[in-house]
């Protein structure tokens, strides 16, 4: 089993930040609902903590609130989509050399769970919560990009 101790600080930061960046990528795809989306992502982290013991890697990821290097987003020109894609690719590369196939699959599922939580948190195009779509086209496109990136990395 892969643990946090198997990574150096830079590798761990990459692996730990990528899920949050994926959720931010989805949130940034469509204006509005950012507070709800942030709360949904926090709730998804809390729910993941309830499943501790299934994966030491995921246990370590959800043990404490994720940190995010704001400088990485600024260095990426403020383009959260590009930064998230790069970080997810980098995380997949780190995990490919250290984690088992099952752990990589669990990590990918965790990333998708967070991204889907962000996408589903706010009805897009609704008025006072009535009508609208659960996931906007832009959010679905972001989810599809994340899914494709994770599938390619696997």
N, C-alpha and C positions, 0 to 999 in steps of 0.2 A: 504494500500500500504506500502511496505517495503522501508525504506529509509536508508541512510548511518548511521543515528543516532541510528538505531536499532542494530548496531553491535559494539562490542568493537574493539580496534585497531588491535588486533591479528586476530580476525574473519574477519575484513574488508581486511586486508592484504592478507589473504588466498583467499577470494572471488575475490579480484582485481587481484592478481597475476596468478591465475589459467588459465584464457584465454590466457594470453601471454605465459605462460609455455606450453600450448597445441600447440600454433603456433610454439614455439621453438622446441618442440618435432618433429613436422613434418619437420621443416627445417633441423634438425639434422639427420633425417632419410636418407637423400641423400646428398652427398657432392656437392657443387657448387650452385651458385645462391643465396647465403645468402643475399647479398645486395638487390637483387630484391625481395626476400621473405620478408625481413624486411620492405621494402618500401610498399609492398602490404598489410602487416599487419597494418602499419601506415595509409594507405589509408582506410582500413576497419574501423579503429577507427574513422577516420574523417567522413566517410559516416554514421556511427552510430550516430554521433553527430547531423546529419541533421534530425534524426528521434526523436528528444527529445520530451518528453511529452507523449510518449506511455508507458513508464515504469520508475517510479522514481528510481528504482534500477539500471537499465541500464543507465539512465541519469547520475547518480552519478559515475558509472563505467567509462564512457567515457568522463566525464567532464574535466579530467586532464590526461596527459600522465601517463601510468601505471608505477609503480615502480617495481623493482624486487630485491629481496634479494639474491645477488650472493652467500652469505654464505649458503643458503639453497641448492644450487646446489653442492657446495663443500662438504657440510655435507653428501649429497647423493652419495658421491663418484664420482661426476662428471657425473653420469648417468642421463642425462636429461629425458630419458624415464621413469625411476623409480620416479624421483622427480615430473615430470608432472602428472603421474598417481596418486601418493599420494596426491598431492595438489588438483587435480580435485576431488578426493574422499573426501578429507577434506572439500572442498568448497561445495560439494553437501550435506554433512552432516550438515554444518552450515546453508545452505539455507533450508534444510528440516525442521529445527526447527523455521525458521523465515519468510520464503517467501511463498506466495501462489503457487498453482500448475501452474498457468499461468506465474508467475514471474520466477519460476524454469524452465519452458519450454522456456521462452524468453532468459534466461541466457544460457541454453544449446545450443540454436540456435546461440547465439552470439559467444560462444566458437567454435562451428563448422564453423561459418562464417570466423572467424580468421584463424582457422586451414586450411580450404579449400583455403583461400586466399594465405597462405604460400605455399600450395601444388601446386597451379595453376600458381604461379608467374614465374616459370622458366621451359622451355621445357627441359626435361631430355634426354640426349643422342643425342642432336642435334649438328649440326655444323653450327656456325654463325646464329643460330636461325632457321635453316632449318631442317625439319624432327624431329625425336624424339617424345617423349610422353609428353603430358601435365602434367600428374602425374605419377611418377615412381611407381614401385611395392612397394618399401620400404615406400614411402610416403603414398600410398594407405593403406598399412598395418597399419601405424601409425594412419591414419584417422579412419580406422575400429576399432582400439583399443580405440580411444577417443570416438567414437560413442557408442561403447559397454559399456564403463565405464559410459557415461552419461545416456544411457538407463537403466542400472542397478541401477543407483542412483535415477532415476525418479520413 
